[in-house]
Amino acid sequence: MKEKLEQLRAEVLERLEGIKDKKELDELKIKIMGKKGQLTEILRGMGSLPAEERPKVGQLVNQLRQELEERFEKAEAVMEENLKKARFALETVDVTMPGKKKRVGGLHPLNSVLESIIDIFVSMGFDVVDGPEVETDYYNFEALNVPSDHPARDTQDTFYLTEKFLLRTQTSAAQIRTMEKRKPPIRIISPGRVYRADEVDATHSPVFHQVEGLVVDKGITMCDLKGVLEQFAHEIYGPETKVRFRPSFFPFTEPSVEVDVTCGECGGKGCRVCKGAGWIEILGAGMVHPNVLSVCGIDPEVYTGFAFGIGLDRLTTTRHKISDIRLLFENDLRFLEQFSR
């Protein structure tokens, strides 16, 4: 029996030397010292031994059990220490290495310019309002004094969903809705996406953005319009920028003007960007037509107002010297990352 125990001890110690992982260690421990393990079987077989040998053999078995338990505990401790060292080695940070830069996003140039526009007009006391992109013919055209035979109402220029509903061609519809709900004084801007049946090229898109503004109060004159829009142009393009007002025509304003600023590329001398004119058109404006005020229940004999419409896409391209409007919609990161620095 003593030889059998010695042989078992030698086999276990040899196996312990070659074990590399805890699973294998646990399997060996169960095989040797479990309920059905080899050492347990030896203890159960002591009943067949002569009575005088049992105490001595029992002592040897207990000594071996104690030794093997210590060996298993030591092997497990060594294994855990090695695992800890390996994990620490993987997690070690070399403080001399350069840090990992996080990619920081930025606003799309359209959103950046829009935020600037909103900040400028809010600082002048304007509120920001919104309206639906799917609009009725009444709010998009009729209430704005656009004649029924006006080319803008043709299906070649406007996306009609039904005979009554369409994709708005301007955010002016929000001005009508505001004048119906509010009493003067009114001072609002309405930014948003608009739609027109244009062919896609470097300067046109069927989907683009506008910021339209409206002021209605007693005693509003053309001087107020000029003062607000000159201030806006100087805030956007710089105080040295010259502003020009040219007579024009819009159904919903009378008189109407188009507003130009000196070309930022050539300083007004004439170049490819401004087509030699030295000026770039940035918006249309005018005094609100009395018919528009009347439709909204505002007495044109008491109140006057002015309105303006800014093409956000055009303003963005001129401000950032972007040659092709399509770049604003292609989501090319090589282009957009220039504006996030």
Sequence and secondary structure as in RCSB ss.txt:
>XXXX:A:sequence
MKEKLEQLRAEVLERLEGIKDKKELDELKIKIMGKKGQLTEILRGMGSLPAEERPKVGQLVNQLRQELEERFEKA
EAVMEENLKKARFALETVDVTMPGKKKRVGGLHPLNSVLESIIDIFVSMGFDVVDGPEVETDYYNFEALNVPSDH
PARDTQDTFYLTEKFLLRTQTSAAQIRTMEKRKPPIRIISPGRVYRADEVDATHSPVFHQVEGLVVDKGITMCDL
KGVLEQFAHEIYGPETKVRFRPSFFPFTEPSVEVDVTCGECGGKGCRVCKGAGWIEILGAGMVHPNVLSVCGIDP
EVYTGFAFGIGLDRLTTTRHKISDIRLLFENDLRFLEQFSR
>XXXX:A:secstr
 HHHHHHHHHHHHHHHHH  SHHHHHHHHHHHHSTTSHHHHHHHGGGGS TTTHHHHHHHHHHHHHHHHHHHHHH
HHHHHHHHHHHHHHHH   TTS           HHHHHHHHHHHHHHHTT EE    SEEEHHHHTGGGT  TT 
GGGSTTTS BSSSSEEE S THHHHHHHHHH  S EEEEEEEEEE     SSS  SEEEEEEEEEEETT  HHHH
HHHHHHHHHHHH TT  EEEEEEEETTEEEEEEEEEE TTTTTS  TTTTTSSEEEEEEEEEE HHHHHHTT  T
TT EEEEEEEEHHHHHHHHTT S GGGGTS  HHHHGGG  
